[in-house]
Amino acid sequence: MPFLKLSTNVDIEQSLSRQLLSDLSQLLAKETGKPERYVMVELAGGKAMVFGGSDQPLAYLECKSIGLSATQAKALSASLSKLLTGILPLTAERNLYRIQQLSGGILGLERLNVWLTLSRCKQEDWKGRQALVQPWLFK
């Protein structure tokens, strides 16, 4: 369940916001190899932010995903930088990325109001619930 949060001091119009959210969601699904229906993206524009003592346009991105390799993280950073500098008035050196691999330990799943510790479960333990738990969660 990949999650990306983009915070920037650049004001983003609503129409551009919708397009950027869609582009980021598709990019994150592609780069992580996860279905887009499990991707979540949050966008916060017009924030009061400084980087290196300057309030020139900047972006801070946090990305969290289960099973993200170092190779995927590097490719994701490059893809995000290309997308953002092409859409927003940003330069690559004013973008800061925090990409975190999650272990899959504690995870909330839709249609269940409990937290499940998937890292200790085997797929066989989920008989009758296979519609809720996707096989890629157990890789």
N, CA, C and O atoms as a DFTB+ gen file, in Angstrom:
556 C
 N C O
     1  1       0.835      -1.174       0.000
     2  2       0.000       0.000       0.000
     3  2       0.885       1.245       0.000
     4  3       1.127       1.832       1.055
     5  1       1.363       1.645      -1.158
     6  2       2.245       2.806      -1.256
     7  2       1.522       4.106      -0.890
     8  3       0.357       4.311      -1.231
     9  1       2.248       4.969      -0.191
    10  2       1.728       6.281       0.203
    11  2       2.772       7.331      -0.144
    12  3       3.954       7.168       0.159
    13  1       2.329       8.408      -0.780
    14  2       3.209       9.514      -1.128
    15  2       2.594      10.810      -0.635
    16  3       1.425      11.095      -0.897
    17  1       3.393      11.596       0.081
    18  2       2.950      12.911       0.545
    19  2       3.897      13.951      -0.036
    20  3       5.108      13.898       0.177
    21  1       3.323      14.899      -0.775
    22  2       4.084      15.996      -1.364
    23  2       3.692      17.282      -0.664
    24  3       2.525      17.673      -0.665
    25  1       4.687      17.941      -0.058
    26  2       4.489      19.260       0.538
    27  2       5.377      20.235      -0.222
    28  3       6.547      19.955      -0.483
    29  1       4.808      21.381      -0.572
    30  2       5.564      22.379      -1.315
    31  2       5.093      23.782      -0.930
    32  3       3.958      23.971      -0.491
    33  1       5.976      24.751      -1.100
    34  2       5.592      26.143      -0.856
    35  2       5.041      26.801      -2.122
    36  3       4.728      27.991      -2.119
    37  1       4.925      26.036      -3.189
    38  2       4.354      26.524      -4.443
    39  2       2.828      26.433      -4.359
    40  3       2.277      25.394      -3.997
    41  1       2.158      27.535      -4.699
    42  2       0.693      27.512      -4.769
    43  2       0.280      26.687      -5.989
    44  3       0.815      26.863      -7.083
    45  1      -0.679      25.787      -5.781
    46  2      -1.117      24.902      -6.861
    47  2      -2.615      25.098      -7.074
    48  3      -3.413      24.888      -6.160
    49  1      -2.988      25.499      -8.283
    50  2      -4.397      25.689      -8.609
    51  2      -5.127      24.349      -8.566
    52  3      -4.516      23.296      -8.744
    53  1      -6.439      24.397      -8.330
    54  2      -7.234      23.181      -8.165
    55  2      -7.161      22.259      -9.385
    56  3      -7.028      21.044      -9.236
    57  1      -7.246      22.828     -10.586
    58  2      -7.204      21.988     -11.791
    59  2      -5.847      21.301     -11.931
    60  3      -5.784      20.134     -12.315
    61  1      -4.772      22.008     -11.627
    62  2      -3.438      21.427     -11.676
    63  2      -3.269      20.404     -10.554
    64  3      -2.593      19.390     -10.728
    65  1      -3.881      20.674      -9.410
    66  2      -3.817      19.764      -8.267
    67  2      -4.392      18.396      -8.624
    68  3      -3.791      17.367      -8.318
    69  1      -5.555      18.388      -9.273
    70  2      -6.181      17.123      -9.682
    71  2      -5.293      16.348     -10.642
    72  3      -5.125      15.136     -10.504
    73  1      -4.726      17.051     -11.616
    74  2      -3.856      16.400     -12.595
    75  2      -2.585      15.869     -11.931
    76  3      -2.145      14.759     -12.226
    77  1      -2.004      16.657     -11.042
    78  2      -0.781      16.246     -10.357
    79  2      -1.027      15.026      -9.470
    80  3      -0.205      14.111      -9.431
    81  1      -2.150      15.010      -8.760
    82  2      -2.493      13.849      -7.931
    83  2      -2.614      12.590      -8.789
    84  3      -2.107      11.529      -8.422
    85  1      -3.281      12.714      -9.919
    86  2      -3.441      11.582     -10.824
    87  2      -2.096      11.109     -11.371
    88  3      -1.815       9.910     -11.394
    89  1      -1.272      12.051     -11.809
    90  2       0.046      11.702     -12.346
    91  2       0.916      11.026     -11.289
    92  3       1.591      10.037     -11.576
    93  1       0.900      11.556     -10.070
    94  2       1.701      10.975      -8.990
    95  2       1.212       9.577      -8.625
    96  3       2.019       8.682      -8.374
    97  1      -0.099       9.388      -8.594
    98  2      -0.667       8.083      -8.280
    99  2      -0.246       7.042      -9.314
   100  3       0.174       5.941      -8.956
   101  1      -0.357       7.384     -10.583
   102  2       0.031       6.462     -11.662
   103  2       1.525       6.156     -11.615
   104  3       1.937       5.008     -11.786
   105  1       2.332       7.189     -11.383
   106  2       3.777       7.002     -11.322
   107  2       4.155       6.091     -10.154
   108  3       4.993       5.202     -10.305
   109  1       3.541       6.309      -8.993
   110  2       3.853       5.505      -7.814
   111  2       3.455       4.047      -8.015
   112  3       4.185       3.143      -7.610
   113  1       2.317       3.816      -8.629
   114  2       1.892       2.444      -8.927
   115  2       2.888       1.772      -9.873
   116  3       3.276       0.623      -9.662
   117  1       3.292       2.488     -10.904
   118  2       4.233       1.930     -11.890
   119  2       5.580       1.615     -11.240
   120  3       6.118       0.523     -11.426
   121  1       6.122       2.558     -10.487
   122  2       7.458       2.390      -9.912
   123  2       7.511       1.340      -8.798
   124  3       8.543       0.695      -8.612
   125  1       6.420       1.162      -8.060
   126  2       6.413       0.171      -6.975
   127  2       5.917      -1.189      -7.436
   128  3       6.120      -2.194      -6.754
   129  1       5.263      -1.221      -8.596
   130  2       4.714      -2.481      -9.083
   131  2       3.451      -2.902      -8.350
   132  3       3.063      -4.069      -8.397
   133  1       2.809      -1.957      -7.672
   134  2       1.580      -2.239      -6.937
   135  2       0.382      -1.718      -7.725
   136  3       0.514      -0.748      -8.472
   137  1      -0.785      -2.343      -7.572
   138  2      -1.981      -1.844      -8.264
   139  2      -2.331      -0.426      -7.775
   140  3      -2.219      -0.122      -6.588
   141  1      -2.750       0.421      -8.707
   142  2      -3.055       1.808      -8.350
   143  2      -4.193       1.906      -7.333
   144  3      -4.267       2.882      -6.587
   145  1      -5.077       0.913      -7.293
   146  2      -6.191       0.977      -6.341
   147  2      -5.703       0.959      -4.891
   148  3      -6.475       1.275      -3.985
   149  1      -4.444       0.597      -4.653
   150  2      -3.888       0.592      -3.298
   151  2      -2.976       1.787      -3.031
   152  3      -2.431       1.909      -1.934
   153  1      -2.805       2.656      -4.000
   154  2      -1.913       3.812      -3.877
   155  2      -2.671       4.994      -3.279
   156  3      -3.810       5.268      -3.658
   157  1      -2.028       5.691      -2.342
   158  2      -2.599       6.903      -1.761
   159  2      -1.597       8.048      -1.934
   160  3      -0.405       7.891      -1.670
   161  1      -2.100       9.196      -2.381
   162  2      -1.257      10.376      -2.579
   163  2      -1.907      11.562      -1.873
   164  3      -3.113      11.783      -1.982
   165  1      -1.095      12.309      -1.158
   166  2      -1.550      13.531      -0.488
   167  2      -0.734      14.694      -1.037
   168  3       0.484      14.589      -1.178
   169  1      -1.393      15.786      -1.343
   170  2      -0.746      16.966      -1.908
   171  2      -1.068      18.177      -1.043
   172  3      -2.232      18.474      -0.777
   173  1      -0.024      18.867      -0.609
   174  2      -0.202      20.079       0.195
   175  2       0.624      21.196      -0.428
   176  3       1.842      21.244      -0.258
   177  1      -0.040      22.093      -1.146
   178  2       0.633      23.216      -1.785
   179  2       0.447      24.492      -0.978
   180  3      -0.425      24.564      -0.112
   181  1       1.267      25.498      -1.264
   182  2       1.163      26.789      -0.596
   183  2       1.576      26.754       0.866
   184  3       1.125      27.590       1.649
   185  1       2.421      25.806       1.252
   186  2       2.863      25.679       2.641
   187  2       3.955      26.695       2.949
   188  3       4.709      27.094       2.061
   189  1       4.037      27.107       4.198
   190  2       5.130      27.964       4.651
   191  2       6.336      27.068       4.900
   192  3       6.368      26.315       5.873
   193  1       7.340      27.154       4.005
   194  2       8.503      26.269       4.086
   195  2       9.770      27.016       3.676
   196  3       9.734      27.920       2.841
   197  1      10.886      26.620       4.280
   198  2      12.204      27.091       3.844
   199  2      13.128      25.886       3.756
   200  3      12.947      24.902       4.474
   201  1      14.109      25.965       2.880
   202  2      15.104      24.923       2.724
   203  2      16.431      25.618       2.482
   204  3      16.550      26.431       1.566
   205  1      17.418      25.310       3.288
   206  2      18.721      25.964       3.157
   207  2      18.646      27.447       3.430
   208  3      19.427      28.224       2.880
   209  1      17.701      27.852       4.286
   210  2      17.543      29.255       4.634
   211  2      16.816      30.093       3.600
   212  3      16.717      31.312       3.747
   213  1      16.302      29.450       2.548
   214  2      15.644      30.171       1.463
   215  2      14.211      29.672       1.290
   216  3      13.920      28.486       1.448
   217  1      13.316      30.623       0.956
   218  2      11.927      30.240       0.684
   219  2      11.655      30.163      -0.826
   220  3      10.502      30.226      -1.253
   221  1      12.712      30.027      -1.624
   222  2      12.531      29.796      -3.054
   223  2      11.746      28.493      -3.228
   224  3      11.749      27.657      -2.325
   225  1      11.067      28.300      -4.381
   226  2      10.244      27.102      -4.561
   227  2      10.984      25.813      -4.196
   228  3      12.114      25.575      -4.623
   229  1      10.302      24.992      -3.391
   230  2      10.877      23.737      -2.934
   231  2       9.786      22.698      -2.742
   232  3       8.600      23.023      -2.685
   233  1      10.203      21.449      -2.644
   234  2       9.259      20.358      -2.393
   235  2       9.895      19.347      -1.450
   236  3      11.092      19.069      -1.525
   237  1       9.072      18.803      -0.563
   238  2       9.473      17.709       0.323
   239  2       8.512      16.565       0.066
   240  3       7.296      16.734       0.160
   241  1       9.055      15.403      -0.259
   242  2       8.231      14.234      -0.554
   243  2       8.561      13.099       0.399
   244  3       9.728      12.773       0.617
   245  1       7.532      12.508       0.957
   246  2       7.676      11.304       1.769
   247  2       6.965      10.181       1.045
   248  3       5.807      10.321       0.651
   249  1       7.651       9.078       0.873
   250  2       7.054       7.913       0.237
   251  2       7.289       6.709       1.127
   252  3       8.408       6.466       1.579
   253  1       6.223       5.955       1.378
   254  2       6.307       4.737       2.191
   255  2       5.633       3.617       1.421
   256  3       4.545       3.784       0.869
   257  1       6.303       2.466       1.394
   258  2       5.736       1.326       0.686
   259  2       6.337       0.029       1.214
   260  3       7.490      -0.006       1.645
   261  1       5.544      -1.026       1.174
   262  2       6.015      -2.350       1.567
   263  2       6.899      -2.905       0.459
   264  3       6.562      -2.812      -0.721
   265  1       8.032      -3.483       0.846
   266  2       8.885      -4.196      -0.101
   267  2       9.584      -3.345      -1.123
   268  3       9.894      -3.837      -2.208
   269  1       9.847      -2.097      -0.832
   270  2      10.512      -1.199      -1.775
   271  2      12.020      -1.434      -1.725
   272  3      12.627      -1.296      -0.663
   273  1      12.625      -1.781      -2.842
   274  2      14.067      -2.034      -2.890
   275  2      14.831      -0.714      -3.068
   276  3      14.249       0.315      -3.410
   277  1      16.132      -0.769      -2.831
   278  2      16.987       0.407      -3.033
   279  2      16.981       0.829      -4.500
   280  3      17.009       2.022      -4.803
   281  1      16.945      -0.132      -5.398
   282  2      16.897       0.156      -6.834
   283  2      15.596       0.868      -7.193
   284  3      15.601       1.839      -7.950
   285  1      14.475       0.377      -6.644
   286  2      13.183       1.031      -6.891
   287  2      13.170       2.442      -6.310
   288  3      12.632       3.359      -6.929
   289  1      13.752       2.624      -5.135
   290  2      13.781       3.944      -4.494
   291  2      14.558       4.942      -5.352
   292  3      14.139       6.090      -5.506
   293  1      15.674       4.511      -5.901
   294  2      16.481       5.390      -6.762
   295  2      15.706       5.760      -8.031
   296  3      15.689       6.923      -8.435
   297  1      15.067       4.767      -8.653
   298  2      14.279       5.031      -9.865
   299  2      13.085       5.925      -9.558
   300  3      12.736       6.800     -10.351
   301  1      12.458       5.704      -8.403
   302  2      11.313       6.515      -7.992
   303  2      11.724       7.971      -7.791
   304  3      11.021       8.879      -8.234
   305  1      12.846       8.197      -7.134
   306  2      13.341       9.569      -6.936
   307  2      13.560      10.277      -8.268
   308  3      13.170      11.433      -8.436
   309  1      14.181       9.583      -9.209
   310  2      14.447      10.177     -10.525
   311  2      13.146      10.482     -11.262
   312  3      13.012      11.544     -11.869
   313  1      12.191       9.559     -11.212
   314  2      10.905       9.760     -11.894
   315  2      10.114      10.899     -11.270
   316  3       9.513      11.706     -11.980
   317  1      10.113      10.965      -9.941
   318  2       9.400      12.044      -9.248
   319  2      10.012      13.398      -9.582
   320  3       9.293      14.367      -9.824
   321  1      11.339      13.463      -9.595
   322  2      12.024      14.713      -9.908
   323  2      11.677      15.186     -11.317
   324  3      11.401      16.366     -11.535
   325  1      11.693      14.262     -12.264
   326  2      11.362      14.611     -13.653
   327  2       9.927      15.118     -13.763
   328  3       9.670      16.113     -14.441
   329  1       8.998      14.441     -13.104
   330  2       7.595      14.849     -13.145
   331  2       7.393      16.225     -12.507
   332  3       6.760      17.103     -13.093
   333  1       7.936      16.402     -11.303
   334  2       7.705      17.657     -10.578
   335  2       8.347      18.860     -11.248
   336  3       7.733      19.924     -11.333
   337  1       9.576      18.705     -11.724
   338  2      10.237      19.847     -12.374
   339  2       9.620      20.166     -13.728
   340  3       9.808      21.262     -14.256
   341  1       8.883      19.209     -14.292
   342  2       8.187      19.456     -15.552
   343  2       6.846      20.150     -15.372
   344  3       6.347      20.789     -16.298
   345  1       6.255      20.027     -14.174
   346  2       4.921      20.587     -13.935
   347  2       4.960      21.841     -13.060
   348  3       4.252      22.814     -13.320
   349  1       5.791      21.803     -12.026
   350  2       5.863      22.913     -11.072
   351  2       7.143      23.716     -11.272
   352  3       8.111      23.196     -11.826
   353  1       7.165      24.976     -10.831
   354  2       8.376      25.794     -10.981
   355  2       9.436      25.415      -9.939
   356  3       9.799      26.224      -9.085
   357  1       9.923      24.179     -10.025
   358  2      10.904      23.656      -9.082
   359  2      12.181      23.279      -9.822
   360  3      12.153      22.995     -11.019
   361  1      13.285      23.279      -9.112
   362  2      14.533      22.736      -9.644
   363  2      14.853      21.483      -8.835
   364  3      14.465      21.372      -7.672
   365  1      15.556      20.548      -9.451
   366  2      15.840      19.260      -8.816
   367  2      16.583      19.409      -7.491
   368  3      16.359      18.627      -6.567
   369  1      17.461      20.401      -7.389
   370  2      18.236      20.572      -6.151
   371  2      17.421      21.160      -4.994
   372  3      17.918      21.253      -3.872
   373  1      16.173      21.555      -5.264
   374  2      15.305      22.087      -4.196
   375  2      14.205      21.083      -3.840
   376  3      13.214      21.447      -3.207
   377  1      14.377      19.834      -4.242
   378  2      13.451      18.756      -3.886
   379  2      14.164      17.828      -2.909
   380  3      15.294      17.407      -3.159
   381  1      13.511      17.515      -1.808
   382  2      14.063      16.606      -0.816
   383  2      13.136      15.404      -0.704
   384  3      11.924      15.558      -0.550
   385  1      13.713      14.197      -0.783
   386  2      12.931      12.965      -0.778
   387  2      13.250      12.146       0.467
   388  3      14.404      12.044       0.883
   389  1      12.213      11.568       1.049
   390  2      12.381      10.574       2.112
   391  2      11.586       9.348       1.673
   392  3      10.356       9.346       1.704
   393  1      12.300       8.319       1.270
   394  2      11.654       7.102       0.787
   395  2      11.918       6.004       1.806
   396  3      13.065       5.684       2.117
   397  1      10.847       5.442       2.311
   398  2      10.940       4.486       3.402
   399  2      10.315       3.159       3.018
   400  3       9.187       3.106       2.528
   401  1      11.060       2.088       3.247
   402  2      10.541       0.747       3.021
   403  2       9.844       0.281       4.303
   404  3      10.415       0.343       5.392
   405  1       8.618      -0.181       4.154
   406  2       7.879      -0.722       5.282
   407  2       7.994      -2.235       5.275
   408  3       8.085      -2.855       4.215
   409  1       7.991      -2.819       6.450
   410  2       8.166      -4.266       6.555
   411  2       6.871      -5.039       6.380
   412  3       6.914      -6.260       6.231
   413  1       5.746      -4.391       6.393
   414  2       4.474      -5.096       6.281
   415  2       3.992      -5.611       7.615
   416  3       3.096      -6.454       7.666
   417  1       4.567      -5.120       8.697
   418  2       4.209      -5.567      10.031
   419  2       2.769      -5.299      10.394
   420  3       1.964      -6.229      10.442
   421  1       2.428      -4.070      10.647
   422  2       1.064      -3.725      11.048
   423  2       0.433      -2.957       9.907
   424  3       0.975      -1.962       9.426
   425  1      -0.716      -3.433       9.489
   426  2      -1.333      -2.923       8.279
   427  2      -2.834      -2.903       8.433
   428  3      -3.407      -3.868       8.939
   429  1      -3.489      -1.840       8.015
   430  2      -4.941      -1.797       8.023
   431  2      -5.474      -2.134       6.652
   432  3      -4.994      -1.599       5.652
   433  1      -6.445      -3.001       6.588
   434  2      -7.028      -3.379       5.307
   435  2      -8.469      -2.910       5.227
   436  3      -9.175      -2.876       6.235
   437  1      -8.905      -2.548       4.020
   438  2     -10.283      -2.124       3.836
   439  2     -11.242      -3.233       4.254
   440  3     -10.905      -4.414       4.172
   441  1     -12.398      -2.864       4.687
   442  2     -13.473      -3.753       5.118
   443  2     -13.171      -4.492       6.420
   444  3     -13.970      -5.320       6.857
   445  1     -12.039      -4.207       7.038
   446  2     -11.736      -4.793       8.337
   447  2     -11.452      -3.658       9.303
   448  3     -10.647      -2.780       8.993
   449  1     -12.079      -3.652      10.444
   450  2     -11.864      -2.595      11.424
   451  2     -10.889      -3.023      12.499
   452  3     -11.002      -2.610      13.653
   453  1      -9.942      -3.845      12.123
   454  2      -8.905      -4.280      13.058
   455  2      -7.555      -4.125      12.378
   456  3      -7.465      -4.073      11.151
   457  1      -6.526      -4.054      13.176
   458  2      -5.174      -4.021      12.640
   459  2      -4.658      -5.453      12.605
   460  3      -4.805      -6.200      13.572
   461  1      -4.066      -5.818      11.505
   462  2      -3.599      -7.185      11.308
   463  2      -2.084      -7.209      11.226
   464  3      -1.480      -6.365      10.564
   465  1      -1.485      -8.148      11.881
   466  2      -0.052      -8.315      11.771
   467  2       0.217      -9.333      10.680
   468  3       0.277     -10.536      10.933
   469  1       0.378      -8.832       9.464
   470  2       0.523      -9.703       8.303
   471  2       1.883     -10.380       8.238
   472  3       2.013     -11.454       7.650
   473  1       2.891      -9.770       8.831
   474  2       4.217     -10.371       8.735
   475  2       4.285     -11.706       9.463
   476  3       5.180     -12.505       9.187
   477  1       3.370     -11.965      10.379
   478  2       3.369     -13.221      11.117
   479  2       2.338     -14.207      10.591
   480  3       2.216     -15.313      11.119
   481  1       1.611     -13.831       9.583
   482  2       0.566     -14.686       9.033
   483  2       1.050     -15.360       7.758
   484  3       1.902     -14.833       7.042
   485  1       0.503     -16.512       7.494
   486  2       0.751     -17.196       6.237
   487  2      -0.516     -17.114       5.421
   488  3      -1.610     -17.003       5.975
   489  1      -0.381     -17.168       4.121
   490  2      -1.540     -17.028       3.255
   491  2      -2.585     -18.109       3.543
   492  3      -3.782     -17.874       3.381
   493  1      -2.131     -19.296       3.971
   494  2      -3.074     -20.372       4.272
   495  2      -4.003     -20.004       5.430
   496  3      -5.121     -20.513       5.514
   497  1      -3.547     -19.122       6.320
   498  2      -4.359     -18.707       7.468
   499  2      -5.544     -17.852       7.056
   500  3      -6.418     -17.566       7.874
   501  1      -5.581     -17.440       5.791
   502  2      -6.590     -16.502       5.321
   503  2      -7.665     -17.170       4.475
   504  3      -8.328     -16.496       3.686
   505  1      -7.854     -18.477       4.619
   506  2      -8.888     -19.172       3.855
   507  2     -10.236     -18.518       4.120
   508  3     -10.595     -18.252       5.267
   509  1     -10.969     -18.266       3.061
   510  2     -12.266     -17.611       3.183
   511  2     -12.179     -16.098       3.161
   512  3     -13.201     -15.417       3.087
   513  1     -10.974     -15.568       3.225
   514  2     -10.811     -14.105       3.205
   515  2      -9.946     -13.669       2.036
   516  3      -9.438     -12.548       2.035
   517  1      -9.771     -14.513       1.061
   518  2      -8.877     -14.212      -0.040
   519  2      -9.335     -13.024      -0.867
   520  3      -8.517     -12.403      -1.545
   521  1     -10.612     -12.691      -0.831
   522  2     -11.098     -11.516      -1.565
   523  2     -10.598     -10.235      -0.905
   524  3     -10.500      -9.196      -1.558
   525  1     -10.281     -10.306       0.383
   526  2      -9.819      -9.125       1.101
   527  2      -8.303      -8.963       1.063
   528  3      -7.799      -7.840       1.074
   529  1      -7.579     -10.067       1.020
   530  2      -6.125     -10.017       1.097
   531  2      -5.546     -10.379      -0.261
   532  3      -5.756     -11.482      -0.764
   533  1      -4.822      -9.446      -0.842
   534  2      -4.244      -9.655      -2.155
   535  2      -2.931     -10.422      -2.033
   536  3      -2.193     -10.207      -1.071
   537  1      -2.614     -11.313      -2.977
   538  2      -1.396     -12.113      -2.898
   539  2      -0.123     -11.280      -2.819
   540  3       0.843     -11.718      -2.195
   541  1      -0.086     -10.078      -3.436
   542  2       1.144      -9.284      -3.414
   543  2       1.498      -8.817      -2.009
   544  3       2.642      -8.428      -1.771
   545  1       0.559      -8.841      -1.074
   546  2       0.878      -8.453       0.295
   547  2       1.813      -9.452       0.964
   548  3       2.492      -9.110       1.932
   549  1       1.858     -10.672       0.463
   550  2       2.636     -11.726       1.098
   551  2       3.975     -11.979       0.430
   552  3       4.682     -12.917       0.799
   553  1       4.333     -11.161      -0.545
   554  2       5.627     -11.346      -1.231
   555  2       6.744     -10.817      -0.392
   556  3       7.904     -10.882      -0.797
